[in-house]
Amino acid sequence: MAVTTPIADVGWKAEPFRLKGVDGRMHSLRELAGPRGTLVMFICNHCPYVQAVLPRIIRDVRELLPLGVHAIAINPNDEHSHADDSFERMKAVSKEWLFPFHYLHDTTQSVARAYDAVCTPDFYGFDADLRLQYRGRLDASRKEAAPDDAERELFDAMRLIAHYGYGPGEQHPSMGCSIKWKPLPQPQGDEDMDWQMAM
């Protein structure tokens, strides 16, 4: 099911996190943040919307690095319902595409919930102080890549953030596959009754 992202909550402070990367190490937001901006991307392996733009994501991240903007990719999907989004597949995809960014696994989905992520891809552009300045699409691509001359909206937004500390006034929502959430645990027995009474 395709969904779109909400309007950017400009100025929102990025929630800290610590997640395992495909290199086998734990990484924190503070450790990976860029000196002039940070791009946090919720992506996955199987989504056709991500697959359509993955070469452009890699291109843009490489070109943003010299500007002091670092990128972090997070896979929030439930690997039990979608085996293609398993940690082993993450490692394989990262190696195949030579990702120029850390690819992290949000196994509990707590980071995706803290960021109110809704789809893959979902892009968050933060300034040097880790305050949100952009939440929009990479470009006009959908399940198929947009024409080669399509406006590079995400890249231009992050370049603006790197130079001036703020994003563009006009931001188009990203579109992608809905995040594959794990089933929420259901209270049982007497606990269930206590929970309902507490509500």
MDTraj code that builds the backbone (N, CA, C; nanometers):
import mdtraj as md
import numpy as np

residues = "MET ALA VAL THR THR PRO ILE ALA ASP VAL GLY TRP LYS ALA GLU PRO PHE ARG LEU LYS GLY VAL ASP GLY ARG MET HIS SER LEU ARG GLU LEU ALA GLY PRO ARG GLY THR LEU VAL MET PHE ILE CYS ASN HIS CYS PRO TYR VAL GLN ALA VAL LEU PRO ARG ILE ILE ARG ASP VAL ARG GLU LEU LEU PRO LEU GLY VAL HIS ALA ILE ALA ILE ASN PRO ASN ASP GLU HIS SER HIS ALA ASP ASP SER PHE GLU ARG MET LYS ALA VAL SER LYS GLU TRP LEU PHE PRO PHE HIS TYR LEU HIS ASP THR THR GLN SER VAL ALA ARG ALA TYR ASP ALA VAL CYS THR PRO ASP PHE TYR GLY PHE ASP ALA ASP LEU ARG LEU GLN TYR ARG GLY ARG LEU ASP ALA SER ARG LYS GLU ALA ALA PRO ASP ASP ALA GLU ARG GLU LEU PHE ASP ALA MET ARG LEU ILE ALA HIS TYR GLY TYR GLY PRO GLY GLU GLN HIS PRO SER MET GLY CYS SER ILE LYS TRP LYS PRO LEU PRO GLN PRO GLN GLY ASP GLU ASP MET ASP TRP GLN MET ALA MET".split()
xyz = np.array([
    [0.0841, -0.1193, 0.0000],
    [0.0000, 0.0000, 0.0000],
    [0.0879, 0.1248, 0.0000],
    [0.0640, 0.2159, -0.0945],
    [0.1430, 0.3380, -0.1037],
    [0.0879, 0.4443, -0.0104],
    [0.1775, 0.5102, 0.0605],
    [0.1390, 0.6199, 0.1498],
    [0.2344, 0.7363, 0.1283],
    [0.1957, 0.8534, 0.1751],
    [0.2809, 0.9720, 0.1634],
    [0.3133, 1.0271, 0.3018],
    [0.4225, 1.1001, 0.3099],
    [0.4674, 1.1546, 0.4366],
    [0.3957, 1.2842, 0.4700],
    [0.3858, 1.3182, 0.5988],
    [0.3235, 1.4458, 0.6383],
    [0.4179, 1.5636, 0.6148],
    [0.3672, 1.6826, 0.6360],
    [0.4469, 1.8048, 0.6229],
    [0.5543, 1.8070, 0.7313],
    [0.6686, 1.8616, 0.6986],
    [0.7808, 1.8668, 0.7928],
    [0.7457, 1.9474, 0.9171],
    [0.7794, 1.8928, 1.0319],
    [0.7670, 1.9651, 1.1590],
    [0.8986, 2.0407, 1.1792],
    [0.9130, 2.1514, 1.1091],
    [1.0397, 2.2245, 1.1051],
    [1.0822, 2.2647, 1.2465],
    [1.2086, 2.2359, 1.2761],
    [1.2636, 2.2685, 1.4071],
    [1.2595, 2.1531, 1.5053],
    [1.1911, 2.0447, 1.4686],
    [1.1835, 1.9278, 1.5567],
    [1.3234, 1.8705, 1.5791],
    [1.3561, 1.8435, 1.7033],
    [1.4880, 1.7916, 1.7384],
    [1.4925, 1.6409, 1.7164],
    [1.5935, 1.5955, 1.6439],
    [1.6063, 1.4532, 1.6132],
    [1.6178, 1.3701, 1.7408],
    [1.5442, 1.2607, 1.7461],
    [1.5518, 1.1690, 1.8592],
    [1.6816, 1.0888, 1.8489],
    [1.7563, 1.0801, 1.9583],
    [1.8797, 1.0009, 1.9546],
    [1.8484, 0.8525, 1.9417],
    [1.9402, 0.7780, 1.8858],
    [1.9218, 0.6328, 1.8755],
    [2.0586, 0.5645, 1.8725],
    [2.0546, 0.4354, 1.8927],
    [2.1733, 0.3504, 1.8850],
    [2.1283, 0.2172, 1.8262],
    [2.1746, 0.1883, 1.7041],
    [2.1287, 0.0708, 1.6314],
    [2.2467, -0.0060, 1.5722],
    [2.2227, -0.1327, 1.5451],
    [2.3257, -0.2184, 1.4849],
    [2.3313, -0.1976, 1.3343],
    [2.4527, -0.1794, 1.2831],
    [2.4721, -0.1621, 1.1403],
    [2.5135, -0.2907, 1.0727],
    [2.5145, -0.2891, 0.9398],
    [2.5518, -0.4087, 0.8646],
    [2.6989, -0.4443, 0.8834],
    [2.7766, -0.3527, 0.9427],
    [2.9166, -0.3834, 0.9733],
    [2.9296, -0.4583, 1.1055],
    [2.8158, -0.4862, 1.1710],
    [2.8166, -0.5602, 1.2961],
    [2.8376, -0.4760, 1.4204],
    [2.8570, -0.3458, 1.4032],
    [2.8803, -0.2560, 1.5160],
    [2.7549, -0.1767, 1.5489],
    [2.7495, -0.1272, 1.6721],
    [2.6410, -0.0390, 1.7145],
    [2.6804, 0.1054, 1.6811],
    [2.5851, 0.1820, 1.6315],
    [2.6118, 0.3200, 1.5916],
    [2.5049, 0.4125, 1.6484],
    [2.5484, 0.5295, 1.6927],
    [2.4545, 0.6282, 1.7460],
    [2.4352, 0.7417, 1.6457],
    [2.3249, 0.8123, 1.6614],
    [2.2995, 0.9289, 1.5767],
    [2.4109, 1.0315, 1.5925],
    [2.4493, 1.0594, 1.7147],
    [2.5516, 1.1611, 1.7397],
    [2.6833, 1.1239, 1.6722],
    [2.7165, 0.9960, 1.6743],
    [2.8415, 0.9498, 1.6130],
    [2.8414, 0.9682, 1.4621],
    [2.7267, 0.9455, 1.3993],
    [2.7187, 0.9462, 1.2532],
    [2.6761, 1.0802, 1.1938],
    [2.6328, 1.1734, 1.2772],
    [2.5824, 1.3023, 1.2272],
    [2.6918, 1.3806, 1.1548],
    [2.6516, 1.4583, 1.0563],
    [2.7455, 1.5401, 0.9809],
    [2.7656, 1.6764, 1.0452],
    [2.8805, 1.7406, 1.0212],
    [2.9076, 1.8709, 1.0818],
    [2.8177, 1.9824, 1.0298],
    [2.7604, 1.9640, 0.9100],
    [2.6754, 2.0698, 0.8535],
    [2.5351, 2.0220, 0.8168],
    [2.5074, 1.8970, 0.8467],
    [2.3741, 1.8442, 0.8193],
    [2.3732, 1.6933, 0.8236],
    [2.2562, 1.6372, 0.8496],
    [2.2421, 1.4924, 0.8573],
    [2.1136, 1.4506, 0.7879],
    [2.1253, 1.3532, 0.7014],
    [2.0112, 1.2975, 0.6311],
    [1.9803, 1.1606, 0.6898],
    [1.8628, 1.1458, 0.7505],
    [1.8181, 1.0172, 0.8027],
    [1.7144, 0.9619, 0.7053],
    [1.7392, 0.8407, 0.6559],
    [1.6527, 0.7805, 0.5546],
    [1.5978, 0.6484, 0.6063],
    [1.4676, 0.6344, 0.6051],
    [1.4068, 0.5052, 0.6343],
    [1.3842, 0.4356, 0.5003],
    [1.4591, 0.3273, 0.4790],
    [1.4512, 0.2528, 0.3539],
    [1.4403, 0.1036, 0.3877],
    [1.4325, 0.0211, 0.2854],
    [1.4345, -0.1237, 0.3055],
    [1.4865, -0.1872, 0.1774],
    [1.4859, -0.3203, 0.1735],
    [1.5418, -0.3907, 0.0586],
    [1.4379, -0.4187, -0.0507],
    [1.3143, -0.4514, -0.0101],
    [1.2186, -0.5051, -0.1067],
    [1.1317, -0.3996, -0.1748],
    [1.1206, -0.2802, -0.1196],
    [1.0246, -0.1808, -0.1681],
    [1.0590, -0.1324, -0.3092],
    [0.9643, -0.1408, -0.4032],
    [0.9929, -0.0945, -0.5397],
    [1.0182, 0.0556, -0.5483],
    [0.9621, 0.1333, -0.4560],
    [0.9863, 0.2778, -0.4553],
    [1.1325, 0.3060, -0.4194],
    [1.1867, 0.2294, -0.3245],
    [1.3283, 0.2438, -0.2883],
    [1.4162, 0.1943, -0.4021],
    [1.3836, 0.0788, -0.4558],
    [1.4641, 0.0217, -0.5639],
    [1.4722, 0.1155, -0.6838],
    [1.3636, 0.1885, -0.7105],
    [1.3605, 0.2772, -0.8269],
    [1.4590, 0.3926, -0.8145],
    [1.4860, 0.4355, -0.6905],
    [1.5707, 0.5544, -0.6712],
    [1.7032, 0.5239, -0.6016],
    [1.7296, 0.3980, -0.5715],
    [1.8511, 0.3655, -0.4967],
    [1.9786, 0.4189, -0.5628],
    [1.9953, 0.4056, -0.6949],
    [2.1154, 0.4643, -0.7566],
    [2.1246, 0.6150, -0.7348],
    [2.0111, 0.6834, -0.7333],
    [2.0118, 0.8289, -0.7132],
    [2.0392, 0.8642, -0.5671],
    [1.9887, 0.7830, -0.4750],
    [2.0208, 0.8042, -0.3335],
    [2.1714, 0.7952, -0.3131],
    [2.2304, 0.6912, -0.3680],
    [2.3752, 0.6713, -0.3548],
    [2.4513, 0.7871, -0.4181],
    [2.4109, 0.8290, -0.5367],
    [2.4749, 0.9431, -0.6039],
    [2.4675, 1.0684, -0.5181],
    [2.3479, 1.0987, -0.4660],
    [2.3295, 1.2210, -0.3887],
    [2.4089, 1.2179, -0.2585],
    [2.4096, 1.1031, -0.1918],
    [2.4858, 1.0925, -0.0668],
    [2.6342, 1.1154, -0.0927],
    [2.6861, 1.0577, -0.1989],
    [2.8282, 1.0778, -0.2316],
    [2.8597, 1.2254, -0.2565],
    [2.7671, 1.2958, -0.3230],
    [2.7916, 1.4366, -0.3546],
    [2.7683, 1.5282, -0.2350],
    [2.6936, 1.4805, -0.1359],
    [2.6696, 1.5609, -0.0162],
    [2.7840, 1.5507, 0.0845],
    [2.8578, 1.4424, 0.0814],
    [2.9654, 1.4226, 0.1785],
    [3.0665, 1.5382, 0.1799],
    [3.1125, 1.5870, 0.0634],
    [3.2075, 1.6992, 0.0663],
    [3.1484, 1.8281, 0.1229],
    [3.0151, 1.8352, 0.1302],
    [2.9488, 1.9540, 0.1858],
    [2.9323, 1.9444, 0.3368],
    [2.9778, 1.8340, 0.3960],
    [2.9649, 1.8158, 0.5405],
    [2.8330, 1.7562, 0.5826],
    [2.7606, 1.6971, 0.4875],
    [2.6323, 1.6321, 0.5174],
    [2.6527, 1.4811, 0.5155],
    [2.6198, 1.4145, 0.6262],
    [2.6288, 1.2697, 0.6350],
    [2.4893, 1.2090, 0.6253],
    [2.4825, 1.0864, 0.5766],
    [2.3552, 1.0163, 0.5623],
    [2.3557, 0.8874, 0.6435],
    [2.2388, 0.8532, 0.6940],
    [2.2178, 0.7312, 0.7716],
    [2.0929, 0.6642, 0.7176],
    [2.1015, 0.5356, 0.6850],
    [1.9848, 0.4614, 0.6388],
    [1.9401, 0.3640, 0.7477],
    [1.8098, 0.3562, 0.7691],
    [1.7530, 0.2697, 0.8716],
    [1.6448, 0.1827, 0.8088],
    [1.6540, 0.0529, 0.8298],
    [1.5502, -0.0391, 0.7846],
    [1.4605, -0.0733, 0.9030],
    [1.3324, -0.0277, 0.9002],
    [1.2426, -0.0518, 1.0129],
    [1.1481, -0.1706, 0.9936],
    [1.1518, -0.2370, 0.8787],
    [1.0486, -0.3346, 0.8469],
    [1.0585, -0.4641, 0.9277],
    [0.9448, -0.5261, 0.9466],
    [0.9360, -0.6545, 1.0160],
    [0.9911, -0.7638, 0.9254],
    [1.1063, -0.8183, 0.9619],
    [1.1694, -0.9189, 0.8770],
    [1.0962, -1.0534, 0.8833],
    [1.0117, -1.0735, 0.9837],
    [0.9379, -1.1996, 0.9941],
    [0.8255, -1.2053, 0.8910],
    [0.7658, -1.0924, 0.8611],
    [0.6619, -1.0897, 0.7582],
    [0.7202, -1.0628, 0.6193],
    [0.8407, -1.0043, 0.6143],
    [0.9053, -0.9722, 0.4869],
    [1.0520, -1.0150, 0.4932],
    [1.0763, -1.1382, 0.4537],
    [1.2096, -1.1982, 0.4674],
    [1.3166, -1.1221, 0.3897],
    [1.2764, -1.0540, 0.2822],
    [1.3746, -0.9777, 0.2034],
    [1.4333, -0.8619, 0.2825],
    [1.3714, -0.8262, 0.3936],
    [1.4210, -0.7152, 0.4744],
    [1.4978, -0.7630, 0.5977],
    [1.5441, -0.8856, 0.5937],
    [1.6222, -0.9402, 0.7048],
    [1.7588, -0.8729, 0.7128],
    [1.8229, -0.8889, 0.8271],
    [1.9549, -0.8299, 0.8482],
    [2.0567, -0.8878, 0.7504],
    [2.0470, -1.0182, 0.7220],
    [2.1398, -1.0810, 0.6271],
    [2.1229, -1.0222, 0.4878],
    [1.9988, -0.9972, 0.4478],
    [1.9753, -0.9360, 0.3171],
    [2.0242, -0.7917, 0.3164],
    [2.0090, -0.7228, 0.4285],
    [2.0615, -0.5863, 0.4394],
    [2.2114, -0.5854, 0.4121],
    [2.2824, -0.6794, 0.4709],
    [2.4275, -0.6864, 0.4507],
    [2.4602, -0.7130, 0.3042],
    [2.3840, -0.8011, 0.2422],
    [2.4090, -0.8351, 0.1021],
    [2.3812, -0.7162, 0.0105],
    [2.2700, -0.6473, 0.0333],
    [2.2340, -0.5322, -0.0505],
    [2.3349, -0.4196, -0.0338],
    [2.3746, -0.3945, 0.0906],
    [2.4732, -0.2899, 0.1173],
    [2.6050, -0.3183, 0.0453],
    [2.6464, -0.4437, 0.0476],
    [2.7721, -0.4827, -0.0190],
    [2.7584, -0.4753, -0.1711],
    [2.6441, -0.5205, -0.2221],
    [2.6212, -0.5202, -0.3669],
    [2.6247, -0.3788, -0.4238],
    [2.5632, -0.2836, -0.3516],
    [2.5519, -0.1467, -0.4012],
    [2.6623, -0.0546, -0.3502],
    [2.7507, -0.1066, -0.2668],
    [2.8611, -0.0264, -0.2103],
    [2.8058, 0.1005, -0.1440],
    [2.7153, 0.0802, -0.0495],
    [2.6524, 0.1946, 0.0166],
    [2.7565, 0.2895, 0.0758],
    [2.7470, 0.4195, 0.0462],
    [2.8379, 0.5185, 0.1057],
    [2.7811, 0.5740, 0.2365],
    [2.6995, 0.4956, 0.3037],
    [2.6375, 0.5359, 0.4294],
    [2.6168, 0.4106, 0.5139],
    [2.6010, 0.4307, 0.6444],
    [2.5729, 0.3191, 0.7337],
    [2.4271, 0.2772, 0.7171],
    [2.4070, 0.1463, 0.7144],
    [2.2742, 0.0879, 0.7000],
    [2.2426, 0.0167, 0.8312],
    [2.1429, 0.0681, 0.9054],
    [2.1140, 0.0221, 1.0405],
    [1.9809, -0.0517, 1.0467],
    [1.9714, -0.1429, 1.1433],
    [1.8525, -0.2267, 1.1577],
    [1.7737, -0.1862, 1.2815],
    [1.6523, -0.1394, 1.2599],
    [1.5640, -0.0990, 1.3699],
    [1.4767, -0.2179, 1.4077],
    [1.5339, -0.3140, 1.4783],
    [1.4647, -0.4410, 1.5047],
    [1.3395, -0.4229, 1.5893],
    [1.3405, -0.3299, 1.6825],
    [1.2237, -0.3080, 1.7683],
    [1.1252, -0.2090, 1.7083],
    [1.1642, -0.1425, 1.6006],
    [1.0848, -0.0393, 1.5334],
    [1.0628, 0.0840, 1.6214],
    [1.1364, 0.0938, 1.7298],
    [1.1190, 0.2069, 1.8215],
    [1.1676, 0.3373, 1.7603],
    [1.2709, 0.3314, 1.6779],
    [1.3225, 0.4534, 1.6152],
    [1.2230, 0.5029, 1.5104],
    [1.1709, 0.4122, 1.4291],
    [1.0717, 0.4508, 1.3289],
    [0.9504, 0.5149, 1.3953],
    [0.9093, 0.4617, 1.5091],
    [0.7943, 0.5191, 1.5801],
    [0.8292, 0.6560, 1.6391],
    [0.9503, 0.6692, 1.6917],
    [0.9915, 0.7972, 1.7493],
    [0.9963, 0.9068, 1.6429],
    [1.0300, 0.8682, 1.5193],
    [1.0383, 0.9644, 1.4098],
    [0.9051, 0.9786, 1.3349],
    [0.8079, 0.8979, 1.3745],
    [0.6780, 0.8973, 1.3072],
    [0.6950, 0.8669, 1.1587],
    [0.7873, 0.7750, 1.1279],
    [0.8087, 0.7338, 0.9893],
    [0.6862, 0.6575, 0.9409],
    [0.6529, 0.6737, 0.8141],
    [0.5326, 0.6097, 0.7617],
    [0.5579, 0.5220, 0.6403],
    [0.6670, 0.5455, 0.5686],
    [0.6876, 0.4706, 0.4454],
    [0.8357, 0.4562, 0.4143],
    [0.8628, 0.3733, 0.3139],
    [0.9979, 0.3620, 0.2591],
    [0.9901, 0.3985, 0.1115],
    [1.0653, 0.5013, 0.0702],
    [1.1600, 0.5806, 0.1499],
    [1.0918, 0.6969, 0.2225],
    [1.1474, 0.7312, 0.3380],
    [1.1029, 0.8468, 0.4160],
    [1.2299, 0.9232, 0.4529],
    [1.2408, 1.0484, 0.4076],
    [1.3642, 1.1257, 0.4220],
    [1.3475, 1.2390, 0.5235],
    [1.4468, 1.2518, 0.6124],
    [1.4496, 1.3581, 0.7124],
    [1.5810, 1.4343, 0.6995],
    [1.5725, 1.5625, 0.6691],
    [1.6922, 1.6448, 0.6553],
    [1.7111, 1.7348, 0.7760],
    [1.8183, 1.7122, 0.8512],
    [1.8458, 1.7889, 0.9726],
    [1.9626, 1.8841, 0.9517],
    [1.9599, 1.9960, 1.0242],
    [2.0699, 2.0917, 1.0182],
    [2.1835, 2.0485, 1.1106],
    [2.2826, 2.1343, 1.1265],
    [2.3995, 2.1010, 1.2081],
    [2.3645, 2.0783, 1.3542],
    [2.2527, 2.1335, 1.3996],
    [2.2068, 2.1153, 1.5379],
    [2.1049, 2.0038, 1.5504],
    [2.0922, 1.9233, 1.4440],
    [1.9988, 1.8104, 1.4408],
    [1.8536, 1.8546, 1.4608],
    [1.8196, 1.9673, 1.3991],
    [1.6812, 2.0124, 1.3965],
    [1.6275, 1.9963, 1.2541],
    [1.5061, 1.9456, 1.2450],
    [1.4489, 1.9106, 1.1159],
    [1.4249, 2.0339, 1.0284],
    [1.4739, 2.0273, 0.9052],
    [1.4537, 2.1354, 0.8088],
    [1.3892, 2.0871, 0.6786],
    [1.3870, 1.9552, 0.6588],
    [1.3295, 1.9020, 0.5349],
    [1.2710, 1.7638, 0.5601],
    [1.1491, 1.7436, 0.5134],
    [1.0914, 1.6096, 0.5073],
    [1.0121, 1.6020, 0.3787],
    [1.0762, 1.5486, 0.2782],
    [1.0131, 1.5454, 0.1470],
    [1.0714, 1.4351, 0.0614],
    [1.0391, 1.4403, -0.0655],
    [1.0806, 1.3341, -0.1551],
    [1.2204, 1.3574, -0.2101],
    [1.2771, 1.2522, -0.2681],
    [1.4067, 1.2633, -0.3346],
    [1.3908, 1.3421, -0.4647],
    [1.2929, 1.3015, -0.5427],
    [1.2568, 1.3726, -0.6662],
    [1.1175, 1.3253, -0.7058],
    [1.0791, 1.3432, -0.8284],
    [0.9437, 1.3096, -0.8726],
    [0.9243, 1.1609, -0.9011],
    [1.0233, 1.0782, -0.8719],
    [1.0116, 0.9340, -0.8954],
    [0.9006, 0.8731, -0.8112],
    [0.8462, 0.7646, -0.8632],
    [0.7500, 0.6847, -0.7861],
    [0.7991, 0.5401, -0.7910],
    [0.7164, 0.4487, -0.8457],
    [0.7651, 0.3107, -0.8596],
    [0.8649, 0.2984, -0.9743],
    [0.8660, 0.3999, -1.0581],
    [0.9653, 0.4073, -1.1654],
    [1.0437, 0.5362, -1.1473],
    [1.1683, 0.5335, -1.1855],
    [1.2520, 0.6526, -1.1727],
    [1.2003, 0.7634, -1.2627],
    [1.2032, 0.8850, -1.2121],
    [1.1672, 1.0017, -1.2916],
    [1.2709, 1.0234, -1.4015],
    [1.2425, 1.1073, -1.4999],
    [1.3415, 1.1344, -1.6052],
    [1.4751, 1.1804, -1.5462],
    [1.5817, 1.1579, -1.6194],
    [1.7157, 1.1907, -1.5711],
    [1.7317, 1.3389, -1.5372],
    [1.6534, 1.4238, -1.6037],
    [1.6665, 1.5674, -1.5794],
    [1.5685, 1.6178, -1.4724],
    [1.5075, 1.5270, -1.3964],
    [1.4138, 1.5679, -1.2911],
    [1.4869, 1.6499, -1.1853],
    [1.4170, 1.7442, -1.1271],
    [1.4757, 1.8286, -1.0230],
    [1.5211, 1.7427, -0.9053],
    [1.6433, 1.7674, -0.8579],
    [1.6999, 1.6898, -0.7463],
    [1.6584, 1.7562, -0.6143],
    [1.5342, 1.7341, -0.5755],
    [1.4755, 1.8070, -0.4637],
    [1.5463, 1.7795, -0.3310],
    [1.5717, 1.6550, -0.3006],
    [1.6377, 1.6214, -0.1741],
    [1.7807, 1.6750, -0.1713],
    [1.8530, 1.6533, -0.2782],
    [1.9913, 1.7020, -0.2841],
    [1.9969, 1.8533, -0.2687],
    [1.9115, 1.9236, -0.3414],
    [1.9114, 2.0702, -0.3335],
    [1.8725, 2.1179, -0.1937],
    [1.7790, 2.0462, -0.1292],
    [1.7373, 2.0837, 0.0063],
    [1.8526, 2.0662, 0.1052],
    [1.9244, 1.9550, 0.0954],
    [2.0344, 1.9297, 0.1881],
    [2.1510, 2.0240, 0.1623],
    [2.1710, 2.0617, 0.0379],
    [2.2761, 2.1599, 0.0063],
    [2.2402, 2.2959, 0.0658],
    [2.1136, 2.3319, 0.0586],
    [2.0672, 2.4567, 0.1185],
    [2.0867, 2.4536, 0.2700],
    [2.0526, 2.3425, 0.3314],
    [2.0697, 2.3266, 0.4760],
    [2.2170, 2.3373, 0.5140],
    [2.3036, 2.2736, 0.4350],
    [2.4470, 2.2761, 0.4651],
    [2.5025, 2.4178, 0.4601],
    [2.4564, 2.4970, 0.3646],
    [2.5107, 2.6319, 0.3470],
    [2.4447, 2.7366, 0.4365],
    [2.3123, 2.7235, 0.4580],
    [2.2390, 2.8308, 0.5258],
    [2.1637, 2.7868, 0.6513],
    [2.1534, 2.6571, 0.6745],
    [2.0901, 2.6088, 0.7965],
    [1.9394, 2.5952, 0.7901],
    [1.8806, 2.6162, 0.6729],
    [1.7361, 2.5981, 0.6607],
    [1.7049, 2.5319, 0.5266],
    [1.5874, 2.4695, 0.5203],
    [1.5467, 2.4000, 0.3997],
    [1.4553, 2.4840, 0.3133],
    [1.4107, 2.4292, 0.2011],
    [1.3243, 2.5043, 0.1088],
    [1.1853, 2.5252, 0.1676],
    [1.1215, 2.6336, 0.1276],
    [0.9871, 2.6624, 0.1755],
    [0.8841, 2.5652, 0.1193],
    [0.9037, 2.5237, -0.0047],
    [0.8119, 2.4280, -0.0682],
    [0.8730, 2.2891, -0.0631],
    [0.8014, 2.1949, -0.0035],
    [0.8503, 2.0582, 0.0101],
    [0.7391, 1.9615, -0.0296],
    [0.7701, 1.8711, -0.1218],
    [0.6723, 1.7731, -0.1676],
    [0.6887, 1.6439, -0.0882],
    [0.5790, 1.5841, -0.0418],
    [0.5900, 1.4635, 0.0399],
    [0.6504, 1.3466, -0.0366],
    [0.7223, 1.2641, 0.0362],
    [0.7738, 1.1407, -0.0210],
    [0.6614, 1.0392, -0.0295],
    [0.6700, 0.9496, -0.1262],
    [0.5720, 0.8426, -0.1413],
    [0.6450, 0.7097, -0.1437],
    [0.5842, 0.6084, -0.0815],
    [0.6468, 0.4773, -0.0820],
    [0.5576, 0.3716, -0.0220],
    [0.6148, 0.2531, -0.0024],
    [0.5425, 0.1431, 0.0607],
    [0.5290, 0.1710, 0.2097],
    [0.4150, 0.1385, 0.2638],
    [0.3950, 0.1576, 0.4071],
    [0.4940, 0.0711, 0.4849],
    [0.5378, 0.1209, 0.5995],
    [0.6272, 0.0435, 0.6847],
    [0.5542, -0.0820, 0.7314],
    [0.6262, -0.1930, 0.7316],
    [0.5681, -0.3216, 0.7708],
    [0.5849, -0.3378, 0.9216],
    [0.4828, -0.2941, 0.9938],
    [0.4892, -0.2948, 1.1399],
    [0.4681, -0.4340, 1.1951],
    [0.5340, -0.4604, 1.3067],
    [0.5115, -0.5849, 1.3782],
    [0.3782, -0.5766, 1.4514],
    [0.3106, -0.6899, 1.4690],
    [0.1853, -0.6878, 1.5463],
    [0.2130, -0.6412, 1.6892],
    [0.1276, -0.5544, 1.7398],
    [0.1437, -0.5086, 1.8776],
    [0.1025, -0.6202, 1.9726],
    [0.1786, -0.6402, 2.0803],
    [0.1415, -0.7457, 2.1761],
    [0.0066, -0.7158, 2.2398],
    [-0.0739, -0.8193, 2.2547],
    [-0.2059, -0.8045, 2.3132],
    [-0.2039, -0.8457, 2.4598],
    [-0.2500, -0.7603, 2.5521],
    [-0.2607, -0.8006, 2.6930],
    [-0.3552, -0.9195, 2.7054],
    [-0.3279, -1.0081, 2.8024],
    [-0.4088, -1.1288, 2.8165],
    [-0.4570, -1.1450, 2.9593],
    [-0.5690, -1.2187, 2.9738],
    [-0.6188, -1.2558, 3.1045],
    [-0.6538, -1.1359, 3.1908],
    [-0.6200, -1.1459, 3.3194],
    [-0.6492, -1.0396, 3.4152],
    [-0.5782, -0.9108, 3.3771],
    [-0.4588, -0.9238, 3.3176],
    [-0.3851, -0.8047, 3.2759],
    [-0.4654, -0.7268, 3.1725],
    [-0.5346, -0.8016, 3.0854],
    [-0.6164, -0.7368, 2.9831],
    [-0.7259, -0.6529, 3.0481],
    [-0.7902, -0.7077, 3.1512],
    [-0.8961, -0.6356, 3.2215],
    [-0.8398, -0.5122, 3.2915],
    [-0.7214, -0.5289, 3.3540],
    [-0.6586, -0.4156, 3.4228],
    [-0.6261, -0.3053, 3.3235],
    [-0.5754, -0.3447, 3.2076],
    [-0.5374, -0.2476, 3.1047],
    [-0.6601, -0.1708, 3.0567],
    [-0.7713, -0.2420, 3.0330],
    [-0.8912, -0.1750, 2.9860],
    [-0.9452, -0.0787, 3.0919],
    [-0.9368, -0.1208, 3.2201],
    [-0.9862, -0.0338, 3.3263],
    [-0.9001, 0.0909, 3.3374],
    [-0.7697, 0.0733, 3.3130],
    [-0.6783, 0.1883, 3.3225],
    [-0.7077, 0.2887, 3.2131],
    [-0.7586, 0.2407, 3.0995],
    [-0.7915, 0.3295, 2.9893],
    [-0.9124, 0.4149, 3.0281],
])
top = md.Topology()
chain = top.add_chain()
for i, resn in enumerate(residues, 1):
    res = top.add_residue(resn, chain, resSeq=i)
    for name in ("N", "CA", "C"):
        top.add_atom(name, md.element.get_by_symbol(name[0]), res)
traj = md.Trajectory(xyz[None], top)
